[in-house]
């Protein structure tokens, strides 16, 4: 016996195989256990837990997350609850024809129940201030309930991790501390596959600064103003030509 459609908010039951013996007894076809004439198929509520954490595995509040159906089929979200509270209307979203929910992370594990038993995609819409937005999309499959060895239901669990943006300020000065213009500076990444898309210089993308000869190098000319880089994994960067260290604020003086 197989369930082809589960009630709203429930996962599909496992397939049950049974047979009726010549003596009229109904038994489990796999184990041979006597079912006492009754075949019971249990449905369990679809349960999903989501943990939003930072790079040190601490809970992180303030991220906007989205859970969307993989298809454009209509969804009934009336029974969905987040941490025991019904959805508000602004938490129900439709993106490119796909329905789902959108919510803001808290500083604890979040439990979502009552979702239709289908496949979803979990993504981040916006990250908390000073954190890098996660671009990865996670698959969430709620079609089957999961159980431990003792028969207890295990919620589907997902973790979304944000890494904090690093910051580095560079200024070109002479030996007296006066700002200098016209100096060509380079910032090199140790990682040959560095992705500069998350790096900002004074709030702007750095795509125009990437060296045509070496994609791991940023090149720019000093303007006399301090230049502030913000990015994830600033520790990958180094200065091959100047005696600078990666600190929050650092100056390079001519003659040193």
ZIPEFEN-V505543 format. One record per residue. N is the residue number from 1. RES is the residue in one letter. BURIAL is 1 if it has 24 or more other C-alpha atoms within 12 Angstrom, else 0. Layout:
N & RES & BURIAL
N & RES & BURIAL
//
This chain:
1 & X & 0
2 & X & 0
3 & X & 0
4 & X & 0
5 & X & 0
6 & X & 1
7 & X & 0
8 & X & 1
9 & X & 1
10 & X & 1
11 & X & 1
12 & X & 1
13 & X & 1
14 & X & 0
15 & X & 0
16 & X & 0
17 & X & 0
18 & X & 1
19 & X & 1
20 & X & 0
21 & X & 0
22 & X & 0
23 & X & 0
24 & X & 0
25 & X & 0
26 & X & 0
27 & X & 1
28 & X & 0
29 & X & 0
30 & X & 0
31 & X & 0
32 & X & 0
33 & X & 0
34 & X & 0
35 & X & 0
36 & X & 0
37 & X & 0
38 & X & 0
39 & X & 0
40 & X & 0
41 & X & 0
42 & X & 0
43 & X & 1
44 & X & 1
45 & X & 1
46 & X & 1
47 & X & 1
48 & X & 1
49 & X & 1
50 & X & 1
51 & X & 1
52 & X & 1
53 & X & 1
54 & X & 1
55 & X & 0
56 & X & 0
57 & X & 0
58 & X & 0
59 & X & 1
60 & X & 1
61 & X & 1
62 & X & 1
63 & X & 1
64 & X & 1
65 & X & 1
66 & X & 1
67 & X & 1
68 & X & 1
69 & X & 1
70 & X & 1
71 & X & 0
72 & X & 0
73 & X & 0
74 & X & 0
75 & X & 1
76 & X & 0
77 & X & 1
78 & X & 0
79 & X & 1
80 & X & 1
81 & X & 1
82 & X & 1
83 & X & 0
84 & X & 0
85 & X & 0
86 & X & 0
87 & X & 1
88 & X & 0
89 & X & 0
90 & X & 0
91 & X & 1
92 & X & 1
93 & X & 1
94 & X & 1
95 & X & 0
96 & X & 0
97 & X & 0
98 & X & 0
99 & X & 1
100 & X & 1
101 & X & 1
102 & X & 1
103 & X & 1
104 & X & 1
105 & X & 1
106 & X & 0
107 & X & 0
108 & X & 0
109 & X & 1
110 & X & 1
111 & X & 1
112 & X & 1
113 & X & 1
114 & X & 1
115 & X & 1
116 & X & 1
117 & X & 1
118 & X & 1
119 & X & 1
120 & X & 1
121 & X & 1
122 & X & 1
123 & X & 1
124 & X & 1
125 & X & 1
126 & X & 0
127 & X & 1
128 & X & 1
129 & X & 0
130 & X & 0
131 & X & 1
132 & X & 1
133 & X & 1
134 & X & 1
135 & X & 0
136 & X & 0
137 & X & 0
138 & X & 1
139 & X & 0
140 & X & 1
141 & X & 1
142 & X & 1
143 & X & 1
144 & X & 1
145 & X & 1
146 & X & 1
147 & X & 0
148 & X & 0
149 & X & 0
150 & X & 0
151 & X & 0
152 & X & 0
153 & X & 0
154 & X & 0
155 & X & 1
156 & X & 1
157 & X & 1
158 & X & 1
159 & X & 1
160 & X & 1
161 & X & 1
162 & X & 1
163 & X & 1
164 & X & 1
165 & X & 1
166 & X & 1
167 & X & 1
168 & X & 1
169 & X & 1
170 & X & 1
171 & X & 1
172 & X & 1
173 & X & 1
174 & X & 0
175 & X & 0
176 & X & 0
177 & X & 0
178 & X & 0
179 & X & 0
180 & X & 1
181 & X & 0
182 & X & 0
183 & X & 0
184 & X & 0
185 & X & 1
186 & X & 1
187 & X & 1
188 & X & 1
189 & X & 1
190 & X & 0
191 & X & 0
192 & X & 0
193 & X & 0
194 & X & 1
195 & X & 1
196 & X & 1
197 & X & 0
198 & X & 1
199 & X & 1
200 & X & 1
201 & X & 1
202 & X & 0
203 & X & 0
204 & X & 0
205 & X & 0
206 & X & 1
207 & X & 0
208 & X & 0
209 & X & 1
210 & X & 1
211 & X & 0
212 & X & 0
213 & X & 0
214 & X & 0
215 & X & 1
216 & X & 1
217 & X & 1
218 & X & 1
219 & X & 1
220 & X & 1
221 & X & 0
222 & X & 0
223 & X & 0
224 & X & 0
225 & X & 0
226 & X & 1
227 & X & 1
228 & X & 1
229 & X & 1
230 & X & 1
231 & X & 1
232 & X & 1
233 & X & 1
234 & X & 1
235 & X & 0
236 & X & 0
237 & X & 1
238 & X & 1
239 & X & 1
240 & X & 0
241 & X & 0
242 & X & 0
243 & X & 0
244 & X & 1
245 & X & 0
246 & X & 1
247 & X & 0
248 & X & 0
249 & X & 0
250 & X & 1
251 & X & 1
252 & X & 1
253 & X & 0
254 & X & 0
255 & X & 0
256 & X & 0
//
